[in-house]
Amino acid sequence: MYLTRFRINTERVGARKLLSSPQVLHAAVMSSFAELPDQRPDAPRVLWRLDRDTRARTHLCIVSPYKPDLTHLVEQAGWPTTARWETFDYGPFLDRLSAGDRWAFRLTANPVHSVRNKDGAPTKTTAHIGPRNQLRWLQQRQEQGGFRLVRKPGANGHQDDLERHELLIHNRRQLSFKKKGMSKPVTLVTVTYDGRLEVTDPEAFRRTLTQGLGKAKAYGCGLMTLAKA
């Protein structure tokens, strides 16, 4: 597995085209690989995420089973003569993960649930609106994902659930874009989680990091990255 980071030159016309559509950016990311990744559901996949720290500092992060070649992205949306991209061997880091490890994390996700408007009607996938529901969505995936969210020191049952955890939910965005072969546009709601977690099941957690969390993985959701807490 490989972890790649590429800074996008947001002033370039090509960059603005890529940033305007997750569908276009997904195609650009996938064209970075000479071989298509294993398509089996349990196989590591290509995951990507946009980190917009400021308008002038936007990074594309990619986790992938193969090393990418981002030459086309540098030419279209980077600095061809002064900056390229960084790729790291992710395998040794994944192998070192142990139960009890604590990490700061970032995750951009598409928190959704299925609702039925009336009895007998088909279920409809609907975005969670509001940080409490978005927190609950992440909490429901902790055990299977091999981690737990860290609570603040001194947190107690009288506090709101959001206040008890070392977690910030921010950057809510509604994306709408056209997908080839579909008459109606695709609409997604995404949010970014920044917080702290503890590893509870290293094997399950490695699957979370290499297979993603939640839906809309092709459109920049599901990639969780870690940093020292």
Stockholm file with secondary structure:
# STOCKHOLM 1.0

chainA/1-229         MYLTRFRINTERVGARKLLSSPQVLHAAVMSSFAELPDQRPDAPRVLWRLDRDTRARTHLCIVSPYKPDLTHLVEQAGWPTTARWETFDYGPFLDRLSAGDRWAFRLTANPVHSVRNKDGAPTKTTAHIGPRNQLRWLQQRQEQGGFRLVRKPGANGHQDDLERHELLIHNRRQLSFKKKGMSKPVTLVTVTYDGRLEVTDPEAFRRTLTQGLGKAKAYGCGLMTLAKA
#=GR chainA/1-229 SS CEEEEEEECTTSHHHHHHHTCHHHHHHHHHTTCSSCCCCSTTSCCCEEEEEEEETTEEEEEEEESSCCCCHHHHHHHSBTTTBCCEEEECHHHHHHCCTTCEEEEEEEECCEEEECSSTTSCCEEEECCSHHHHHHHHHTTHHHHTEEECBCTTCCTTSCHHHHBSEEEEEEEEEEECCTTCSSCEEEEEEEEEEEEEESCHHHHHHHHHHCSSSCGGGTCSCEEEEEC
#=GC SS_cons         CEEEEEEECTTSHHHHHHHTCHHHHHHHHHTTCSSCCCCSTTSCCCEEEEEEEETTEEEEEEEESSCCCCHHHHHHHSBTTTBCCEEEECHHHHHHCCTTCEEEEEEEECCEEEECSSTTSCCEEEECCSHHHHHHHHHTTHHHHTEEECBCTTCCTTSCHHHHBSEEEEEEEEEEECCTTCSSCEEEEEEEEEEEEEESCHHHHHHHHHHCSSSCGGGTCSCEEEEEC
//
